[in-house]
């Protein structure tokens, strides 16, 4: 039996430029790991424009040159989707963020693809005020059980469930009338071979590393860590025996680093700040640390990739018992989790969030989420006091990352999901023409703008430009943005059939007979474009 040709598709480049955020790192490393594992025969990227194509091509020449140069990676434009979906058997599509385009890609698949292939999308931050609308997009009759939102943590999975429940309750929907995609869970991962422990450190001070966005309104408040270490110093810890290293991305408009440095100095704590370290500096920072600390308090944090990186470097982790952190850290084995407390309801922020900046309401939410400073101090004390315990937990963390959070294991789980989604039964016929209630129907909304609309009784005939084109004396202009949506061979056939006045219905029937690869909608689009170009004209 011949092996089925497997093609993976996406709408996204996965590699982004700009500030280094967790989402960017997760997407880039996922794609690199997928192409390294190479579980498919081809990879098709449908991108938003030529610039995006050129940028991705340059990146792929570095990370996957053989796949690109042998033609196994194809870079297309999104306007090519209808044709490619109709002509190509895809094994699956995966988008880098479930928030943006997944439901509308599902609709296009339902319309054009012979087979209902799986479509999946990943979660990242889930706490933005407009995300209710984004998740509402997923609740429509065209969603199938072959469609899946991949959540990176159990906490994030629960958030998506809560979104769907909240939306159905608010709009009077049911899971039967408005199904949603199934929810899978696959954690983010790291290249464990590239992130390896450094040599054992026997020297003092014990070095506490915090790595990530240095932002009190989008990641975590560092002040509780300084308070906890100060508490230990008050209880007898020699200030010379401990050091805090704070490293990561800092917004140029903020002076948070200076504030934290002064606060630590006032408490007698040595704090070193490393702003925007490069990859080489990052490795040095992790390999020269003794303890990794991350006390997230912000709902923007859904998973916690830096905790996985710390584990790969063989560091014990002290982390807040919050969001996806509880999936990563095995309390008492690979690190210590610190209790947190937060609000059960947030009615004031709920009212204001849609009307304010993201940073404003995230700060207010984070400042209502408390990491226990006494418990944090005790966790740090336990690890500062025992090099043996640090090393044992660090070793256990490294083993856990290798087994559960390395890219080969994560990609294997993705492939298994894409394969098993095909087992879900789907009846394609009823899906073909289901409209999405949140996708505007421009003809319906704006059709009254024109003095008339094209209908079956509209009588047409070849225009002067059309006759000249048919005989090779004129060549109509097609704008680059139209791409493959206008086929001049079809235009020529329309001119031929309209040598004498003909109603639109008859013209379409004749064209379908000689061009069965197009549908009625495409022919109407060709007719209207031909009218615009004087290739056809309205016959009185």
Order of alpha helices (4+ residues) and beta strands (2+ residues): beta-alpha-beta-alpha-alpha-beta-alpha-beta-alpha-beta-alpha-beta-alpha-beta-beta-alpha-beta-alpha-beta-alpha-beta-alpha-beta-alpha-beta-beta-alpha-alpha-beta-alpha-alpha-alpha-alpha-beta-alpha-alpha-beta-alpha-alpha-beta
